[in-house]
Amino acid sequence: MSNVLPFRRRPAITTLARCEVVAVAGDLLTLLEQLEDVSARASATGRPPLEVERTVQHLLDAVSAVERALDCIGEGEQVAPA
């Protein structure tokens, strides 16, 4: 009987998955900045007030959705490494 245990190789998928998470988070941060910029520009379009209000509200809803997505990705950091 041997007390030597062979090391198991970690699958490359884990590394790729982590890289993808970082890439997606970066893309979401970029998208968040763009949505905030578009919201500011949309508010200054000179369109009828109700139209501007609805447009900006929809864009702010999109900002909230992107922030929730970032929160979901951020929660992955609390998971123990594989």
Summary of the structure (lengths in Angstrom):
residues: 82
radius of gyration: 21.5
end to end distance: 28.6
largest distance: 82.5
contacts: 158
relative contact order: 0.12
helix: 76%
strand: 0%
